[in-house]
Amino acid sequence: MKRYLLPQIQRDLEKKMVFLSGPRQVGKSTLARSLLIGDSGYMNWDTSEGRDTILSRNFEATPLLVFDELHKYRTWRNYLKGIYDSPARKAKILVTGSARLDLFRRGGDSLQGRYHLLTLFPLSFAELGMTSAKDLDQLLTLGGFPEPFLCGSAEEARRWSREYRTRVLRDEVTSIEQIVDLGNLELLMQRLPALVGSPLSLNAIREDIQVSHGSIRRWMDALERLYFIVRLSPFGSTKIKAV
């Protein structure tokens, strides 16, 4: 399946490094690997082989280097800066990972001016070439993440959604926020789907879950930074804070 960001990635790689961020399991690694010839040039920090190649810098002679999950390496930014600035470098560089790639952009950035940041979102109605109300109903039922959508089963999609929520809670949220009350955070994550498209009231959520307003605000900010939710600010009345 050809993803909508593919042409933009190809154009941007001609000029700079490309950082491809987005939600977990949205298809970033699959998209990156589609640009390679075989698996030459692909390195995943989560595998021992990938880590060995990255640390040794013993790269294959290939026109593109793909670093997957490199943000888990403590000095990854300085590492990339050294490779990108090297006179001997000939390959283009594509870095993929979780939303944390976007978080690093908000602080000090030793890579400033050396990369384009792109965000891959789930499959959309237009990207799938859908045209009918039945198609839309299918997309809303299965969701836009590739795995549950391509599976085609509503039951499996619900199961995938539960497992996804757990992975985000245990692996992602706790990596950017020091949260002790994971039980109530999970209640918040379960509550949010029912609020899609509705005016957002943090106070109402606070009363429902019985935690402080400050906790709800921090948790919502963390979930938004990880693409678990997207808040839309109002264009009209200031009485509505967000949707």
C-alpha positions, 0 to 999 in steps of 0.5 A, spaced: 500 500 500 502 506 497 502 511 503 500 518 502 507 521 505 511 517 500 512 522 495 514 528 500 519 523 503 523 522 497 523 529 495 525 531 502 531 526 502 534 529 496 535 535 501 536 533 508 535 528 513 528 526 514 525 524 521 518 520 520 514 520 527 507 518 528 503 514 533 505 507 534 504 502 529 501 507 524 506 504 518 512 508 519 517 502 519 514 499 513 514 505 509 521 506 510 523 499 508 519 500 502 524 505 500 530 500 500 533 495 496 531 489 500 533 490 507 540 493 505 541 499 510 536 498 515 538 498 522 533 497 528 536 499 535 531 494 538 535 488 535 542 486 537 544 486 530 541 493 529 545 496 535 551 492 533 551 496 526 549 502 529 555 503 534 560 500 529 558 504 524 559 499 519 554 501 514 553 497 507 554 501 501 547 503 500 544 510 497 539 510 503 540 509 511 534 507 515 535 508 523 529 505 526 527 506 534 534 510 534 531 515 539 532 509 544 540 511 544 541 516 549 546 520 544 542 519 538 542 526 536 549 527 536 550 520 533 546 523 527 550 529 527 556 526 526 554 521 521 550 527 517 556 532 517 561 527 515 565 528 508 565 521 507 557 520 507 554 519 501 547 515 503 541 519 504 538 518 512 531 517 514 530 516 521 523 513 524 520 512 531 515 514 536 512 521 537 518 522 541 522 524 535 517 530 535 518 532 543 526 532 542 524 538 537 521 542 542 527 543 546 535 544 544 536 541 538 543 540 535 540 537 529 537 544 527 537 545 520 539 538 518 532 535 517 525 535 515 520 532 520 514 529 517 508 525 521 505 519 518 497 519 520 493 513 520 489 511 513 484 516 511 478 515 507 481 519 501 488 515 502 484 508 501 480 511 495 473 510 499 467 513 496 461 510 499 457 511 506 459 503 507 466 504 506 466 510 511 462 505 516 467 500 515 473 505 516 470 508 523 468 501 525 475 498 524 480 504 525 485 507 520 491 503 523 493 498 518 493 492 522 486 492 524 483 495 518 487 490 513 484 484 518 477 486 516 474 484 523 471 488 528 472 483 533 479 483 532 479 491 531 477 491 538 482 487 541 487 490 537 485 497 540 485 494 547 492 492 546 494 498 543 492 502 549 496 498 554 502 498 550 501 506 549 500 506 557 506 502 559 511 504 554 510 511 551 506 515 556 511 513 562 517 515 558 515 522 558 511 523 564 512 521 571 505 518 573 504 513 579 496 513 578 496 508 572 490 505 573 486 512 573 490 514 567 487 508 563 480 510 565 481 516 562 484 513 556 478 508 556 473 514 557 476 519 551 473 515 545 466 517 547 468 524 547 470 524 540 467 530 536 464 533 543 466 540 547 472 538 551 471 539 559 477 537 563 473 539 569 467 534 567 473 529 566 476 530 573 469 529 576 468 523 573 475 520 574 476 523 581 483 526 580 486 533 580 485 538 575 492 538 574 493 531 573 488 531 568 491 536 564 498 533 564 495 526 562 492 530 556 498 533 554 502 527 554 497 523 550 496 529 545 504 529 544 504 521 543 498 522 538 493 518 542 489 524 542 488 530 537 485 536 540 482 541 535 481 549 538 475 553 536 475 558 531 469 561 534 466 562 541 472 562 546 467 559 551 469 552 547 476 551 549 477 544 545 474 539 541 
